[in-house]
């Protein structure tokens, strides 16, 4: 075991300030209380901050969307949702990138 591995192990033993602790921290990860966004009649999103065993952090998103009763409309909703999720992922990862410096 090298010094880097030891440091990561020690850091995972302590809960970060945002960690919900208790039963939510298991399998070597830390999890925040989920942030819920409810839009009645449309759906719900749960956003949870997670620090994995390797020390990397990510956002876990659970999304529930009300679909139309008619199959063609439900499929169209799913296609739109997939396209919109692609946009959200691009924007979220861009927000975490290092700022560009002027040349």
N, C-alpha and C positions, 0 to 999 in steps of 0.2 A: 504494500500500500504506500503510495507516495504522498507528499505533503498536500498536493492539490486535492486528492481524494479525501484525506482527513479533514481538510477545511470544509469541503462540501458536506460531509457527514455531520460535522458539528453544527453547521448552519441549519441543517434540516431538523436537528433536535430542538431548536428554538422556534417558537411560532412568530412569524412576522406580525406586525401590528394589525394588518387587515385580516389575519387568519381567524376563522370562526372556532378553531380548536375542537375539542371533544371528538365525537364520533365522525365528524367530517374529515378529520385528518387520519387517513389510513393508507396503507400500502406505500408509505414513504412520501406522501405528498401533503401539501397544505392547501386547504380550500376556504375561500371566503363564503360568507352568507350570500346566497344568490340575490341579485337585483332583479325584481320582477317588473315587467312593463305589460300592463293589461289594457287592451282596447276592446271593450265589450262588443260582442257581435262579430269581431274580426279575428281576434287571436290573442296570444300571449307569448312573450319572450322572457327567458330566464338567462341572465348573464352572470357567470361565476368566474372569479379569478382563481387560478390554480398555479401552484409552484410544484413542479414534478420532482421526482427523486434525483434527477440530474441537476437540479437547481434552476432549470429554465422555467419561465413563466409563460402562461398562455391564458386566453379567455375561452371558456367553454360556453357555447350558446345553444340553448334548447328553444326551439321555435314550434309553436302550435298555431296553425292557421285554419280557419273555418273554410271548407271547400264547398263549392256549389253542388247542388244535388245532381244536376245534369252532367253526365260524363264528359262531353266535349268542353264544357265550361270549366270543370275541375282540372282537366288536362291543361287548358290554357292558363289557368291560375298557377299550376305547378311550373310550367315553362317560364312564366313571368317571374315567379319566385326564384327559380334557378338563376336567371339572368341578373336579378337584383342582388342575390347573394354573392354572385361573382363580383359585382360592383362594390359591395360592402367589404368583401375580403381584400380587394385591391386597395380601397381607401384606408382600411384599418392597418394594413401592413405598410403602406406609404407613410402613415402618421407616425409610425415607430422608427422610421429610417432617420439616419443622421441628417441634419440640415445641410443643404448645399452651401458651399462657400463661394463667394464672388471671385472670379478669376482676374 
